[in-house]
Amino acid sequence: KVKRAECLALLGRYNEAQEASNEMLRANNLNGGALYVKGLCLFYQDHLDKARQHFLQVLRVDPDHSKARTAIKNVKELEATKQKGNAAFTSGKNEEALKLYKAALQISPNNKLTNAKVTLQHCRCLYET
C-alpha cells in the first residue's frame, strides 16, 4: 500500500496519495511509510515547512528511513538556496541570484510548483538585468 501511495504522489496525484496514506495511518498512526508519503505530497505542493515536519516525524518512528533523510536534506537545501537567491536579488546582485536560482532548480527537478516559483524569480532577475 505504501508503494502505491508513493507512486501516486510521484505521479502528481496528491489527493489520492494522501487518502491512501490517511487510510494506512488510521490503521497504524506510526506507519513511517505513510507519514513519508504525506510529507512527499506536502513537499510537491510547496508546503516545505509541513513537509519537513512530516519527514522528521518519519525519522522519529524509523530512524533508518533513508528516503525521509534525503527528503529533509532536499527541503533544507531548497529553502536555503531560494532564500540566498532572494536576498541576492533584493540586494541587486542579479548575477549571483541567477546562479542560486539555477542551483535551486536542480535540487528537486520533479517539484513542479516550487520550481515554477523559482523560475518566476529567475525571470524577474533576468528582466532586471
C-alpha positions in Angstrom: 0.0 0.0 0.0 2.9 2.4 0.8 4.5 1.8 -2.6 1.2 2.5 -4.3 0.7 5.7 -2.4 4.2 6.8 -3.1 3.7 6.2 -6.8 0.5 8.2 -6.8 2.4 11.1 -5.1 5.2 10.9 -7.7 2.6 11.0 -10.5 1.2 14.2 -9.0 -2.0 12.5 -7.8 -1.6 14.1 -4.3 -5.2 13.8 -3.1 -5.3 10.1 -3.9 -1.8 9.6 -2.3 -2.9 11.5 0.8 -6.1 9.5 1.1 -4.2 6.2 0.8 -1.7 7.5 3.5 -4.5 8.6 5.8 -6.1 5.1 5.5 -2.8 3.5 6.5 -2.4 5.9 9.4 -5.9 5.1 10.7 -4.8 1.5 11.0 -1.3 2.4 12.4 -0.6 6.1 13.3 3.2 5.2 13.4 3.4 4.0 9.8 6.6 5.6 8.7 5.9 4.9 5.0 2.5 6.6 5.2 4.0 9.6 7.0 6.7 9.8 4.4 4.1 9.9 1.5 2.2 12.6 3.3 5.4 14.6 3.6 6.2 14.0 -0.1 2.8 15.3 -1.1 3.3 18.4 1.0 6.8 18.9 -0.5 5.5 18.7 -4.0 2.7 21.1 -3.1 5.2 23.7 -1.9 4.4 23.3 1.8 8.0 22.9 2.7 7.7 23.5 6.5 4.9 21.0 6.9 6.8 18.5 4.7 9.9 18.9 6.9 7.7 18.2 10.0 6.4 15.0 8.4 9.8 13.8 7.4 11.2 14.5 10.9 8.2 12.5 12.3 9.1 9.6 10.0 12.7 9.6 11.4 11.4 9.6 15.0 9.4 6.4 14.1 12.0 4.9 11.8 15.5 6.5 12.2 16.8 4.5 9.3 14.3 5.7 6.7 16.7 6.8 4.0 14.1 8.5 1.8 12.9 10.7 4.6 16.5 11.6 5.5 17.2 12.6 1.8 13.9 14.5 1.7 14.8 16.6 4.7 18.2 17.4 3.1 16.4 18.5 -0.1 13.9 20.6 1.8 16.7 22.4 3.8 18.8 22.8 0.7 15.9 24.1 -1.4 14.8 26.6 1.2 18.3 27.9 1.9 19.2 28.3 -1.8 15.9 30.1 -2.5 16.5 32.4 0.4 20.0 33.2 -0.7 18.8 33.8 -4.2 16.0 36.1 -3.0 18.5 38.0 -0.8 20.9 38.4 -3.6 18.1 39.6 -5.9 16.9 42.1 -3.3 20.4 43.4 -2.9 20.8 44.0 -6.6 23.3 41.1 -7.1 21.4 39.7 -10.1 24.2 37.5 -11.4 24.6 35.8 -8.1 20.8 35.5 -7.8 20.6 33.8 -11.2 23.2 31.2 -10.2 21.4 30.5 -7.0 18.0 30.2 -8.7 19.5 27.8 -11.3 21.0 25.7 -8.4 17.6 25.7 -6.7 16.0 24.3 -9.8 18.5 21.3 -9.8 17.7 20.3 -6.2 14.4 18.7 -6.9 13.5 18.7 -10.6 10.2 17.0 -10.0 8.9 19.6 -7.6 7.0 21.5 -10.3 5.2 24.0 -8.1 8.2 25.2 -6.1 10.3 25.2 -9.3 7.7 27.3 -11.1 8.0 29.9 -8.3 11.8 29.7 -8.5 11.6 30.1 -12.3 9.4 33.2 -11.9 12.1 34.7 -9.6 14.7 33.7 -12.2 12.7 35.5 -14.9 12.3 38.6 -12.7 16.0 38.6 -12.2 16.7 38.4 -15.9 14.2 41.2 -16.6 16.0 43.4 -14.1 19.4 42.7 -15.6 
